[in-house]
Amino acid sequence: MSRRVRWLKQLAILVTAIAAAGLALTLLVRVLPAPRRGIRERAPGERPRERREFRGPQLRRGGPAVLKQVLIVGVIALVGRKVLRIRL
Amino acid sequence: MLRNRLSLWLDSSLFIAVCVLMVTDVTGIPIHEWLGIALIPALLLHLLLQWPWIATRTRRLPAPRTGRTRVNYGINLVLFLSMVATIQSGLAISRVAMRSVFSGWLGDRRWGQVHGWASSVLLLMVGLHVALNWDWILAVVRKRLRFGPGTNS
């Protein structure tokens, strides 16, 4: 079997696995109960609030926040390494 | 050799991309969504490059005395599933990149919850994935920088 055919076969298996996982998740989400919206009832005479357009979260400076994520993953890796070394 | 080098660059980029994707309030929604979509081909390539590992470990899974293999396989499987869940739910709640494509047939408030949970599991699994492959990462980086435990440079 040529390399290209082998890669195509592997890619087909991968895409099938992803599609199967995606389908299973879709079915699971359909079964799950919808989250409550948390809307309070309006007082008599109170006007409904105008719906604001979604503008995304308030942006903040990038460097420290990304570094924090890297640190979080690093700490998980360090702790995981210690724990898995003990267990395995 | 080339495979290892490609893997190192690809995996480093994936790691940084996942960290950047976790800080939506820094990147903003459009960059977050497009970077998430760009992750799909990179992930497929990562999995294809690791295919020999996946194939051999899947075959060895039922064999006795394979505790480490099973744990590693389990972590990678959960990582794969959480990645699929995160990307799929991300596409479902997309507001910029895929708004017109997925909002009709996948759009639901539940997907927002799934996205939050799946990305938290994903972060945890990425950490454990790095932990389990730390020796390989160290070996490849040492080789690239041309110093090893035995050299003084």
gemmi code that builds the backbone of each chain (N, CA, C; Angstrom):
import gemmi

chains = {
    "A": [
        ("MET", (0.850, -1.198, 0.000), (0.000, 0.000, 0.000), (0.885, 1.247, 0.000)),
        ("SER", (0.618, 2.158, -0.919), (1.472, 3.346, -1.004), (1.222, 4.262, 0.203)),
        ("ARG", (2.173, 5.162, 0.435), (2.074, 6.037, 1.594), (0.825, 6.918, 1.528)),
        ("ARG", (0.539, 7.402, 0.297), (-0.618, 8.296, 0.146), (-1.926, 7.574, 0.469)),
        ("VAL", (-2.042, 6.331, -0.010), (-3.263, 5.549, 0.256), (-3.388, 5.275, 1.753)),
        ("ARG", (-2.234, 4.965, 2.380), (-2.238, 4.680, 3.821), (-2.704, 5.906, 4.609)),
        ("TRP", (-2.183, 7.072, 4.241), (-2.567, 8.319, 4.920), (-4.051, 8.619, 4.711)),
        ("LEU", (-4.514, 8.364, 3.490), (-5.938, 8.614, 3.198), (-6.830, 7.701, 4.023)),
        ("LYS", (-6.381, 6.449, 4.157), (-7.146, 5.477, 4.943), (-7.190, 5.915, 6.415)),
        ("GLN", (-6.039, 6.346, 6.931), (-5.978, 6.804, 8.320), (-6.847, 8.042, 8.521)),
        ("LEU", (-6.799, 8.944, 7.551), (-7.601, 10.166, 7.623), (-9.091, 9.833, 7.623)),
        ("ALA", (-9.459, 8.843, 6.785), (-10.873, 8.432, 6.716), (-11.321, 7.864, 8.064)),
        ("ILE", (-10.461, 7.049, 8.698), (-10.797, 6.479, 10.017), (-10.968, 7.599, 11.038)),
        ("LEU", (-10.042, 8.571, 10.998), (-10.085, 9.692, 11.940), (-11.362, 10.510, 11.786)),
        ("VAL", (-11.672, 10.838, 10.526), (-12.863, 11.657, 10.263), (-14.119, 10.904, 10.708)),
        ("THR", (-14.138, 9.573, 10.486), (-15.277, 8.764, 10.922), (-15.402, 8.797, 12.450)),
        ("ALA", (-14.250, 8.686, 13.138), (-14.261, 8.718, 14.610), (-14.763, 10.067, 15.102)),
        ("ILE", (-14.317, 11.145, 14.460), (-14.743, 12.485, 14.870), (-16.244, 12.655, 14.628)),
        ("ALA", (-16.706, 12.171, 13.466), (-18.131, 12.289, 13.142), (-18.972, 11.500, 14.138)),
        ("ALA", (-18.504, 10.305, 14.492), (-19.243, 9.471, 15.450), (-19.312, 10.163, 16.812)),
        ("ALA", (-18.172, 10.715, 17.258), (-18.139, 11.412, 18.550), (-19.051, 12.638, 18.507)),
        ("GLY", (-19.015, 13.360, 17.404), (-19.850, 14.550, 17.248), (-21.330, 14.220, 17.266)),
        ("LEU", (-21.674, 13.140, 16.594), (-23.077, 12.711, 16.545), (-23.560, 12.292, 17.928)),
        ("ALA", (-22.703, 11.536, 18.639), (-23.051, 11.095, 19.994), (-23.269, 12.305, 20.896)),
        ("LEU", (-22.400, 13.314, 20.753), (-22.530, 14.525, 21.572), (-23.821, 15.277, 21.245)),
        ("THR", (-24.139, 15.346, 19.946), (-25.375, 16.034, 19.529), (-26.589, 15.363, 20.162)),
        ("LEU", (-26.597, 14.016, 20.112), (-27.725, 13.275, 20.699), (-27.799, 13.511, 22.206)),
        ("LEU", (-26.623, 13.536, 22.861), (-26.554, 13.752, 24.307), (-27.090, 15.136, 24.669)),
        ("VAL", (-26.700, 16.134, 23.882), (-27.138, 17.508, 24.153), (-28.644, 17.640, 23.955)),
        ("ARG", (-29.185, 16.907, 22.993), (-30.630, 16.948, 22.749), (-31.392, 16.376, 23.952)),
        ("VAL", (-30.782, 15.378, 24.621), (-31.434, 14.732, 25.765), (-31.320, 15.597, 27.027)),
        ("LEU", (-30.175, 16.322, 27.172), (-29.938, 17.130, 28.374), (-31.023, 18.198, 28.534)),
        ("PRO", (-31.384, 18.510, 29.794), (-32.358, 19.600, 29.989), (-31.704, 20.946, 29.686)),
        ("ALA", (-32.486, 21.866, 29.128), (-31.955, 23.193, 28.801), (-31.692, 23.985, 30.084)),
        ("PRO", (-30.608, 24.770, 30.128), (-30.340, 25.571, 31.335), (-31.399, 26.645, 31.523)),
        ("ARG", (-31.666, 26.966, 32.797), (-32.679, 27.991, 33.092), (-32.145, 29.354, 32.701)),
        ("ARG", (-33.019, 30.177, 32.210), (-32.595, 31.486, 31.727), (-32.403, 32.498, 32.859)),
        ("GLY", (-33.082, 32.294, 33.965), (-32.919, 33.194, 35.097), (-33.561, 34.556, 34.876)),
        ("ILE", (-34.686, 34.590, 34.195), (-35.359, 35.869, 33.944), (-36.369, 36.126, 35.054)),
        ("ARG", (-36.291, 37.305, 35.643), (-37.271, 37.614, 36.701), (-38.525, 38.213, 36.052)),
        ("GLU", (-39.618, 38.048, 36.759), (-40.875, 38.602, 36.227), (-40.869, 40.117, 36.360)),
        ("ARG", (-41.457, 40.815, 35.358), (-41.487, 42.279, 35.398), (-42.576, 42.749, 36.369)),
        ("ALA", (-42.255, 43.835, 37.035), (-43.259, 44.450, 37.916), (-44.343, 45.092, 37.046)),
        ("PRO", (-45.555, 45.256, 37.600), (-46.624, 45.875, 36.793), (-46.212, 47.276, 36.336)),
        ("GLY", (-46.351, 47.552, 35.054), (-46.020, 48.867, 34.518), (-44.566, 49.017, 34.095)),
        ("GLU", (-43.722, 48.043, 34.474), (-42.292, 48.131, 34.106), (-42.126, 47.821, 32.622)),
        ("ARG", (-41.314, 48.643, 31.933), (-41.121, 48.427, 30.494), (-40.049, 47.366, 30.270)),
        ("PRO", (-40.224, 46.554, 29.240), (-39.178, 45.542, 28.967), (-37.871, 46.223, 28.552)),
        ("ARG", (-36.768, 45.642, 28.995), (-35.466, 46.227, 28.651), (-35.160, 45.982, 27.180)),
        ("GLU", (-34.443, 46.910, 26.605), (-34.038, 46.723, 25.203), (-32.974, 45.642, 25.129)),
        ("ARG", (-33.066, 44.812, 24.105), (-32.052, 43.759, 23.923), (-30.807, 44.391, 23.338)),
        ("ARG", (-29.698, 44.173, 24.018), (-28.451, 44.743, 23.500), (-27.758, 43.728, 22.594)),
        ("GLU", (-27.123, 44.254, 21.575), (-26.402, 43.367, 20.661), (-25.143, 42.837, 21.345)),
        ("PHE", (-24.830, 41.547, 21.104), (-23.642, 40.952, 21.714), (-22.372, 41.540, 21.100)),
        ("ARG", (-21.504, 42.080, 21.961), (-20.260, 42.667, 21.435), (-19.024, 41.891, 21.876)),
        ("GLY", (-19.209, 40.767, 22.513), (-18.074, 39.989, 22.976), (-17.593, 40.489, 24.319)),
        ("PRO", (-16.670, 39.738, 24.933), (-16.203, 40.149, 26.252), (-15.349, 41.415, 26.188)),
        ("GLN", (-15.236, 42.083, 27.333), (-14.370, 43.260, 27.426), (-12.911, 42.803, 27.281)),
        ("LEU", (-12.199, 43.389, 26.344), (-10.830, 42.928, 26.100), (-9.867, 43.445, 27.163)),
        ("ARG", (-8.873, 42.621, 27.500), (-7.819, 43.075, 28.419), (-6.471, 42.712, 27.828)),
        ("ARG", (-5.410, 43.120, 28.491), (-4.067, 42.927, 27.935), (-3.688, 41.452, 27.907)),
        ("GLY", (-2.981, 41.065, 26.817), (-2.805, 39.643, 26.528), (-1.739, 38.882, 27.258)),
        ("GLY", (-0.504, 39.407, 27.305), (0.652, 38.636, 27.793), (0.438, 37.887, 29.090)),
        ("PRO", (0.142, 38.593, 30.183), (0.011, 37.905, 31.473), (-1.072, 36.834, 31.481)),
        ("ALA", (-2.177, 37.086, 30.770), (-3.286, 36.119, 30.788), (-2.885, 34.816, 30.097)),
        ("VAL", (-2.192, 34.924, 28.951), (-1.748, 33.719, 28.236), (-0.712, 32.979, 29.078)),
        ("LEU", (0.182, 33.770, 29.694), (1.218, 33.175, 30.549), (0.576, 32.418, 31.716)),
        ("LYS", (-0.514, 32.977, 32.232), (-1.233, 32.330, 33.337), (-1.762, 30.966, 32.887)),
        ("GLN", (-2.304, 30.917, 31.664), (-2.810, 29.646, 31.132), (-1.688, 28.630, 30.985)),
        ("VAL", (-0.534, 29.108, 30.455), (0.625, 28.217, 30.295), (1.042, 27.678, 31.664)),
        ("LEU", (1.029, 28.560, 32.666), (1.392, 28.148, 34.030), (0.413, 27.117, 34.578)),
        ("ILE", (-0.881, 27.335, 34.311), (-1.903, 26.388, 34.790), (-1.635, 25.004, 34.197)),
        ("VAL", (-1.402, 24.978, 32.864), (-1.132, 23.687, 32.203), (0.164, 23.085, 32.763)),
        ("GLY", (1.158, 23.939, 33.007), (2.432, 23.466, 33.558), (2.253, 22.835, 34.923)),
        ("VAL", (1.456, 23.485, 35.777), (1.219, 22.947, 37.125), (0.472, 21.610, 37.026)),
        ("ILE", (-0.546, 21.559, 36.132), (-1.280, 20.293, 35.936), (-0.305, 19.202, 35.484)),
        ("ALA", (0.589, 19.573, 34.553), (1.565, 18.601, 34.032), (2.489, 18.110, 35.139)),
        ("LEU", (2.972, 19.051, 35.970), (3.899, 18.674, 37.050), (3.226, 17.750, 38.061)),
        ("VAL", (2.022, 18.159, 38.495), (1.287, 17.342, 39.474), (0.932, 15.997, 38.846)),
        ("GLY", (0.458, 16.037, 37.583), (0.092, 14.802, 36.877), (1.271, 13.860, 36.754)),
        ("ARG", (2.437, 14.423, 36.479), (3.644, 13.620, 36.324), (4.002, 12.906, 37.631)),
        ("LYS", (3.928, 13.684, 38.727), (4.227, 13.104, 40.040), (3.232, 11.976, 40.348)),
        ("VAL", (1.935, 12.290, 40.180), (0.892, 11.314, 40.533), (1.011, 10.071, 39.652)),
        ("LEU", (1.167, 10.280, 38.342), (1.224, 9.127, 37.425), (2.479, 8.296, 37.650)),
        ("ARG", (3.583, 8.958, 38.021), (4.828, 8.220, 38.339), (4.624, 7.284, 39.534)),
        ("ILE", (3.870, 7.791, 40.511), (3.618, 6.985, 41.715), (2.711, 5.816, 41.371)),
        ("ARG", (1.682, 6.113, 40.565), (0.676, 5.100, 40.282), (1.173, 4.034, 39.305)),
        ("LEU", (1.988, 4.433, 38.317), (2.327, 3.497, 37.230), (3.683, 2.838, 37.433)),
    ],
    "B": [
        ("MET", (13.330, 11.585, 11.665), (13.995, 12.847, 12.033), (13.121, 14.042, 11.663)),
        ("LEU", (12.734, 14.072, 10.373), (11.868, 15.147, 9.884), (10.514, 15.084, 10.594)),
        ("ARG", (10.056, 13.844, 10.795), (8.785, 13.617, 11.479), (8.825, 14.178, 12.901)),
        ("ASN", (9.932, 13.909, 13.604), (10.098, 14.411, 14.970), (10.122, 15.931, 15.009)),
        ("ARG", (10.851, 16.524, 14.041), (10.966, 17.980, 13.999), (9.588, 18.607, 13.734)),
        ("LEU", (8.891, 18.020, 12.756), (7.550, 18.511, 12.419), (6.618, 18.372, 13.622)),
        ("SER", (6.713, 17.212, 14.287), (5.878, 16.966, 15.468), (6.148, 17.997, 16.546)),
        ("LEU", (7.424, 18.305, 16.774), (7.786, 19.258, 17.827), (7.200, 20.638, 17.531)),
        ("TRP", (7.366, 21.099, 16.304), (6.837, 22.419, 15.932), (5.318, 22.438, 16.001)),
        ("LEU", (4.717, 21.389, 15.452), (3.247, 21.316, 15.435), (2.692, 21.267, 16.854)),
        ("ASP", (3.295, 20.413, 17.693), (2.787, 20.253, 19.057), (2.984, 21.528, 19.878)),
        ("SER", (4.127, 22.204, 19.679), (4.357, 23.468, 20.390), (3.307, 24.498, 19.973)),
        ("SER", (3.040, 24.557, 18.654), (2.033, 25.514, 18.163), (0.656, 25.183, 18.730)),
        ("LEU", (0.332, 23.888, 18.761), (-0.967, 23.463, 19.302), (-1.088, 23.852, 20.780)),
        ("PHE", (-0.017, 23.636, 21.517), (-0.010, 23.953, 22.952), (-0.247, 25.448, 23.166)),
        ("ILE", (0.498, 26.273, 22.414), (0.348, 27.727, 22.556), (-1.059, 28.146, 22.116)),
        ("ALA", (-1.544, 27.537, 21.014), (-2.877, 27.885, 20.509), (-3.953, 27.571, 21.549)),
        ("VAL", (-3.835, 26.402, 22.197), (-4.830, 26.025, 23.218), (-4.798, 27.027, 24.374)),
        ("CYS", (-3.585, 27.432, 24.787), (-3.468, 28.422, 25.880), (-4.086, 29.756, 25.469)),
        ("VAL", (-3.843, 30.174, 24.218), (-4.411, 31.448, 23.739), (-5.940, 31.344, 23.644)),
        ("LEU", (-6.415, 30.166, 23.227), (-7.868, 29.979, 23.085), (-8.601, 30.053, 24.422)),
        ("MET", (-7.864, 29.790, 25.509), (-8.501, 29.788, 26.830), (-8.749, 31.204, 27.342)),
        ("VAL", (-8.134, 32.202, 26.718), (-8.292, 33.578, 27.222), (-9.094, 34.400, 26.204)),
        ("THR", (-10.368, 34.110, 26.149), (-11.265, 34.774, 25.181), (-11.311, 36.276, 25.407)),
        ("ASP", (-11.195, 36.699, 26.666), (-11.286, 38.136, 26.940), (-10.023, 38.886, 26.518)),
        ("VAL", (-9.001, 38.154, 26.108), (-7.797, 38.807, 25.573), (-7.880, 38.874, 24.044)),
        ("THR", (-8.248, 37.748, 23.451), (-8.243, 37.671, 21.982), (-9.474, 38.322, 21.362)),
        ("GLY", (-10.593, 38.292, 22.064), (-11.860, 38.713, 21.460), (-12.456, 37.531, 20.717)),
        ("ILE", (-13.748, 37.613, 20.419), (-14.466, 36.481, 19.834), (-13.973, 36.111, 18.420)),
        ("PRO", (-13.770, 37.084, 17.499), (-13.377, 36.675, 16.128), (-12.067, 35.879, 16.087)),
        ("ILE", (-11.033, 36.361, 16.777), (-9.746, 35.635, 16.781), (-9.918, 34.278, 17.452)),
        ("HIS", (-10.678, 34.253, 18.546), (-10.936, 33.003, 19.270), (-11.563, 31.966, 18.327)),
        ("GLU", (-12.562, 32.399, 17.577), (-13.264, 31.459, 16.692), (-12.398, 31.007, 15.522)),
        ("TRP", (-11.724, 31.943, 14.873), (-10.906, 31.556, 13.714), (-9.707, 30.712, 14.126)),
        ("LEU", (-9.138, 31.020, 15.282), (-8.013, 30.204, 15.768), (-8.500, 28.788, 16.096)),
        ("GLY", (-9.688, 28.710, 16.661), (-10.279, 27.396, 16.961), (-10.506, 26.589, 15.690)),
        ("ILE", (-10.967, 27.257, 14.646), (-11.202, 26.561, 13.371), (-9.863, 26.143, 12.744)),
        ("ALA", (-8.858, 27.013, 12.877), (-7.532, 26.688, 12.330), (-6.905, 25.493, 13.033)),
        ("LEU", (-7.401, 25.228, 14.237), (-6.867, 24.109, 15.024), (-7.276, 22.751, 14.419)),
        ("ILE", (-8.384, 22.722, 13.681), (-8.914, 21.441, 13.182), (-7.906, 20.723, 12.266)),
        ("PRO", (-7.404, 21.362, 11.182), (-6.419, 20.646, 10.346), (-5.133, 20.330, 11.097)),
        ("ALA", (-4.737, 21.232, 12.014), (-3.507, 20.985, 12.791), (-3.673, 19.748, 13.674)),
        ("LEU", (-4.863, 19.597, 14.249), (-5.126, 18.428, 15.092), (-5.145, 17.140, 14.270)),
        ("LEU", (-5.762, 17.228, 13.090), (-5.798, 16.045, 12.215), (-4.373, 15.627, 11.860)),
        ("LEU", (-3.531, 16.614, 11.534), (-2.136, 16.313, 11.193), (-1.401, 15.702, 12.390)),
        ("HIS", (-1.658, 16.262, 13.580), (-1.040, 15.731, 14.802), (-1.416, 14.261, 14.999)),
        ("LEU", (-2.709, 13.963, 14.823), (-3.172, 12.583, 15.007), (-2.599, 11.655, 13.930)),
        ("LEU", (-2.495, 12.169, 12.698), (-1.939, 11.339, 11.616), (-0.459, 11.050, 11.864)),
        ("LEU", (0.253, 12.054, 12.397), (1.681, 11.843, 12.692), (1.876, 10.841, 13.823)),
        ("GLN", (0.892, 10.776, 14.727), (1.000, 9.844, 15.859), (0.280, 8.529, 15.574)),
        ("TRP", (-0.121, 8.317, 14.334), (-0.915, 7.128, 13.996), (-0.242, 5.805, 14.391)),
        ("PRO", (1.065, 5.645, 14.154), (1.692, 4.370, 14.556), (1.482, 4.068, 16.046)),
        ("TRP", (1.596, 5.118, 16.898), (1.367, 4.935, 18.340), (-0.077, 4.505, 18.588)),
        ("ILE", (-1.019, 5.203, 17.949), (-2.443, 4.902, 18.158), (-2.739, 3.453, 17.752)),
        ("ALA", (-2.214, 3.055, 16.590), (-2.500, 1.706, 16.066), (-1.909, 0.624, 16.971)),
        ("THR", (-0.630, 0.788, 17.358), (-0.007, -0.271, 18.169), (-0.633, -0.340, 19.559)),
        ("ARG", (-0.908, 0.826, 20.161), (-1.481, 0.816, 21.511), (-2.912, 0.273, 21.511)),
        ("THR", (-3.641, 0.527, 20.441), (-5.002, -0.020, 20.363), (-4.944, -1.542, 20.306)),
        ("ARG", (-3.963, -2.061, 19.553), (-3.820, -3.529, 19.457), (-3.385, -4.128, 20.782)),
        ("ARG", (-2.512, -3.392, 21.528), (-1.962, -3.927, 22.768), (-2.896, -3.764, 23.964)),
        ("LEU", (-3.933, -3.001, 23.792), (-4.812, -2.645, 24.914), (-5.369, -3.844, 25.686)),
        ("PRO", (-5.852, -4.908, 24.991), (-6.407, -6.032, 25.769), (-5.343, -6.887, 26.459)),
        ("ALA", (-4.079, -6.695, 26.115), (-3.018, -7.530, 26.695), (-2.880, -7.263, 28.191)),
        ("PRO", (-2.501, -8.309, 28.969), (-2.332, -8.099, 30.408), (-1.066, -7.262, 30.704)),
        ("ARG", (-0.974, -6.719, 31.893), (0.157, -5.910, 32.378), (0.426, -4.700, 31.484)),
        ("THR", (-0.611, -3.973, 31.152), (-0.411, -2.761, 30.352), (-1.039, -1.562, 31.060)),
        ("GLY", (-0.763, -1.440, 32.354), (-1.366, -0.360, 33.148), (-1.047, 1.008, 32.604)),
        ("ARG", (0.247, 1.251, 32.343), (0.669, 2.564, 31.854), (0.049, 2.870, 30.496)),
        ("THR", (0.044, 1.840, 29.634), (-0.546, 2.022, 28.304), (-2.016, 2.382, 28.419)),
        ("ARG", (-2.706, 1.689, 29.317), (-4.146, 1.938, 29.468), (-4.422, 3.349, 29.958)),
        ("VAL", (-3.644, 3.788, 30.969), (-3.846, 5.147, 31.502), (-3.544, 6.177, 30.410)),
        ("ASN", (-2.427, 5.989, 29.718), (-2.036, 6.903, 28.638), (-3.098, 6.934, 27.530)),
        ("TYR", (-3.560, 5.751, 27.178), (-4.582, 5.624, 26.133), (-5.882, 6.312, 26.572)),
        ("GLY", (-6.244, 6.090, 27.843), (-7.466, 6.694, 28.382), (-7.386, 8.216, 28.371)),
        ("ILE", (-6.240, 8.747, 28.807), (-6.059, 10.210, 28.825), (-6.149, 10.761, 27.401)),
        ("ASN", (-5.504, 10.074, 26.461), (-5.534, 10.546, 25.070), (-6.945, 10.463, 24.478)),
        ("LEU", (-7.680, 9.418, 24.878), (-9.050, 9.266, 24.373), (-9.951, 10.383, 24.908)),
        ("VAL", (-9.819, 10.664, 26.223), (-10.618, 11.748, 26.820), (-10.222, 13.092, 26.202)),
        ("LEU", (-8.911, 13.242, 25.951), (-8.426, 14.477, 25.309), (-9.048, 14.639, 23.925)),
        ("PHE", (-9.088, 13.548, 23.171), (-9.676, 13.565, 21.823), (-11.162, 13.929, 21.901)),
        ("LEU", (-11.878, 13.267, 22.824), (-13.321, 13.512, 22.941), (-13.614, 14.942, 23.401)),
        ("SER", (-12.797, 15.426, 24.367), (-13.035, 16.795, 24.844), (-12.701, 17.812, 23.755)),
        ("MET", (-11.714, 17.482, 22.916), (-11.368, 18.381, 21.806), (-12.519, 18.424, 20.787)),
        ("VAL", (-13.074, 17.247, 20.473), (-14.209, 17.196, 19.533), (-15.396, 17.977, 20.114)),
        ("ALA", (-15.668, 17.749, 21.414), (-16.798, 18.423, 22.063), (-16.588, 19.935, 22.082)),
        ("THR", (-15.355, 20.367, 22.393), (-15.077, 21.810, 22.470), (-15.252, 22.460, 21.100)),
        ("ILE", (-14.686, 21.817, 20.069), (-14.759, 22.410, 18.729), (-16.203, 22.400, 18.216)),
        ("GLN", (-16.893, 21.269, 18.414), (-18.276, 21.186, 17.915), (-19.185, 22.195, 18.620)),
        ("SER", (-19.060, 22.269, 19.956), (-19.905, 23.213, 20.682), (-19.513, 24.649, 20.348)),
        ("GLY", (-18.212, 24.856, 20.107), (-17.747, 26.191, 19.705), (-18.351, 26.611, 18.378)),
        ("LEU", (-18.435, 25.664, 17.449), (-19.048, 25.959, 16.148), (-20.543, 26.236, 16.327)),
        ("ALA", (-21.159, 25.474, 17.256), (-22.605, 25.634, 17.471), (-22.958, 27.006, 18.047)),
        ("ILE", (-22.052, 27.555, 18.916), (-22.371, 28.854, 19.534), (-21.620, 29.994, 18.838)),
        ("SER", (-21.046, 29.681, 17.671), (-20.263, 30.688, 16.943), (-21.100, 31.939, 16.646)),
        ("ARG", (-20.506, 33.096, 16.897), (-21.208, 34.354, 16.649), (-20.618, 35.112, 15.467)),
        ("VAL", (-19.427, 34.731, 15.048), (-18.764, 35.468, 13.970), (-18.466, 34.555, 12.785)),
        ("ALA", (-17.626, 33.552, 13.017), (-17.082, 32.767, 11.908), (-18.128, 31.880, 11.233)),
        ("MET", (-18.909, 31.163, 12.026), (-19.818, 30.157, 11.467), (-21.273, 30.453, 11.831)),
        ("ARG", (-21.542, 31.716, 12.082), (-22.860, 32.090, 12.587), (-23.990, 31.589, 11.674)),
        ("SER", (-23.831, 31.862, 10.382), (-24.924, 31.530, 9.459), (-25.015, 30.035, 9.174)),
        ("VAL", (-23.911, 29.330, 9.384), (-23.887, 27.894, 9.040), (-24.553, 27.052, 10.120)),
        ("PHE", (-24.171, 27.302, 11.398), (-24.589, 26.378, 12.451), (-25.726, 26.878, 13.336)),
        ("SER", (-26.041, 28.162, 13.258), (-27.013, 28.687, 14.235), (-28.395, 28.047, 14.071)),
        ("GLY", (-28.729, 27.646, 12.844), (-30.059, 27.095, 12.609), (-30.260, 25.715, 13.191)),
        ("TRP", (-29.339, 24.821, 12.931), (-29.586, 23.424, 13.328), (-28.806, 22.969, 14.555)),
        ("LEU", (-27.886, 23.777, 15.045), (-27.189, 23.386, 16.269), (-27.381, 24.410, 17.384)),
        ("GLY", (-27.827, 25.604, 17.019), (-27.901, 26.687, 17.983), (-28.796, 26.360, 19.171)),
        ("ASP", (-28.219, 26.380, 20.355), (-28.951, 26.046, 21.551), (-28.132, 26.535, 22.735)),
        ("ARG", (-28.840, 26.971, 23.808), (-28.103, 27.445, 24.998), (-27.274, 26.329, 25.637)),
        ("ARG", (-27.731, 25.094, 25.479), (-27.019, 23.959, 26.085), (-25.590, 23.842, 25.568)),
        ("TRP", (-25.388, 24.231, 24.284), (-24.052, 24.123, 23.695), (-23.046, 25.025, 24.402)),
        ("GLY", (-23.522, 26.141, 24.926), (-22.648, 27.052, 25.670), (-22.095, 26.370, 26.912)),
        ("GLN", (-22.981, 25.641, 27.600), (-22.557, 24.902, 28.791), (-21.560, 23.808, 28.423)),
        ("VAL", (-21.890, 23.086, 27.339), (-20.992, 22.007, 26.888), (-19.616, 22.584, 26.566)),
        ("HIS", (-19.588, 23.763, 25.922), (-18.321, 24.390, 25.533), (-17.474, 24.699, 26.776)),
        ("GLY", (-18.131, 25.234, 27.803), (-17.417, 25.563, 29.036), (-16.834, 24.335, 29.712)),
        ("TRP", (-17.671, 23.303, 29.879), (-17.219, 22.079, 30.544), (-16.140, 21.365, 29.741)),
        ("ALA", (-16.386, 21.247, 28.429), (-15.440, 20.506, 27.583), (-14.083, 21.202, 27.548)),
        ("SER", (-14.073, 22.543, 27.528), (-12.784, 23.240, 27.472), (-12.026, 23.109, 28.796)),
        ("SER", (-12.765, 23.023, 29.915), (-12.089, 22.815, 31.205), (-11.440, 21.433, 31.250)),
        ("VAL", (-12.201, 20.422, 30.791), (-11.645, 19.050, 30.747), (-10.444, 19.022, 29.804)),
        ("LEU", (-10.575, 19.737, 28.691), (-9.503, 19.784, 27.685), (-8.206, 20.325, 28.288)),
        ("LEU", (-8.324, 21.412, 29.066), (-7.137, 22.017, 29.676), (-6.453, 21.026, 30.621)),
        ("LEU", (-7.274, 20.339, 31.411), (-6.744, 19.339, 32.342), (-6.031, 18.216, 31.578)),
        ("MET", (-6.675, 17.757, 30.503), (-6.119, 16.640, 29.730), (-4.843, 17.042, 28.982)),
        ("VAL", (-4.788, 18.311, 28.533), (-3.565, 18.792, 27.864), (-2.402, 18.736, 28.854)),
        ("GLY", (-2.672, 19.156, 30.091), (-1.644, 19.099, 31.134), (-1.151, 17.679, 31.353)),
        ("LEU", (-2.089, 16.735, 31.466), (-1.714, 15.326, 31.695), (-1.017, 14.743, 30.469)),
        ("HIS", (-1.451, 15.161, 29.278), (-0.839, 14.712, 28.021), (0.629, 15.156, 27.975)),
        ("VAL", (0.862, 16.410, 28.366), (2.244, 16.931, 28.415), (3.042, 16.137, 29.449)),
        ("ALA", (2.411, 15.858, 30.595), (3.090, 15.123, 31.665), (3.542, 13.750, 31.190)),
        ("LEU", (2.653, 13.052, 30.491), (2.970, 11.686, 30.054), (4.008, 11.655, 28.933)),
        ("ASN", (4.082, 12.747, 28.150), (5.022, 12.762, 27.028), (6.247, 13.637, 27.305)),
        ("TRP", (6.430, 13.984, 28.600), (7.495, 14.915, 28.959), (8.879, 14.400, 28.530)),
        ("ASP", (9.120, 13.108, 28.695), (10.428, 12.548, 28.335), (10.703, 12.705, 26.844)),
        ("TRP", (9.669, 12.451, 26.030), (9.811, 12.595, 24.571), (10.088, 14.059, 24.207)),
        ("ILE", (9.331, 14.977, 24.829), (9.498, 16.413, 24.542), (10.927, 16.832, 24.873)),
        ("LEU", (11.380, 16.414, 26.058), (12.724, 16.774, 26.512), (13.784, 16.219, 25.564)),
        ("ALA", (13.602, 14.940, 25.155), (14.579, 14.290, 24.261), (14.657, 15.020, 22.922)),
        ("VAL", (13.507, 15.366, 22.353), (13.505, 16.026, 21.037), (14.089, 17.435, 21.142)),
        ("VAL", (13.733, 18.153, 22.222), (14.273, 19.518, 22.391), (15.788, 19.452, 22.564)),
        ("ARG", (16.266, 18.492, 23.367), (17.707, 18.336, 23.575), (18.425, 18.040, 22.266)),
        ("LYS", (17.802, 17.176, 21.461), (18.386, 16.812, 20.175), (18.457, 18.043, 19.269)),
        ("ARG", (17.370, 18.832, 19.284), (17.312, 20.028, 18.432), (18.363, 21.039, 18.861)),
        ("LEU", (18.547, 21.185, 20.177), (19.519, 22.160, 20.679), (20.925, 21.570, 20.745)),
        ("ARG", (21.036, 20.286, 20.378), (22.318, 19.573, 20.329), (23.052, 19.562, 21.670)),
        ("PHE", (22.291, 19.330, 22.736), (22.957, 19.015, 23.992), (22.155, 17.951, 24.712)),
        ("GLY", (22.866, 17.095, 25.359), (22.198, 15.989, 26.041), (22.697, 15.870, 27.452)),
        ("PRO", (22.225, 14.864, 28.172), (22.654, 14.723, 29.556), (24.146, 14.460, 29.682)),
        ("GLY", (24.748, 13.919, 28.604), (26.162, 13.567, 28.686), (27.113, 14.678, 28.257)),
        ("THR", (26.591, 15.736, 27.601), (27.464, 16.797, 27.100), (27.483, 17.980, 28.058)),
        ("ASN", (28.574, 18.772, 27.952), (28.714, 19.906, 28.870), (28.274, 21.228, 28.263)),
        ("SER", (27.924, 21.252, 26.975), (27.580, 22.521, 26.325), (26.219, 23.032, 26.765)),
    ],
}
model = gemmi.Model(1)
for chain_id, residues in chains.items():
    chain = gemmi.Chain(chain_id)
    for i, (resn, *xyz) in enumerate(residues, 1):
        res = gemmi.Residue()
        res.name, res.seqid = resn, gemmi.SeqId(i, " ")
        for name, pos in zip(("N", "CA", "C"), xyz):
            atom = gemmi.Atom()
            atom.name, atom.element = name, gemmi.Element(name[0])
            atom.pos, atom.b_iso = gemmi.Position(*pos), 0.0
            res.add_atom(atom)
        chain.add_residue(res)
    model.add_chain(chain)
structure = gemmi.Structure()
structure.add_model(model)
structure.setup_entities()
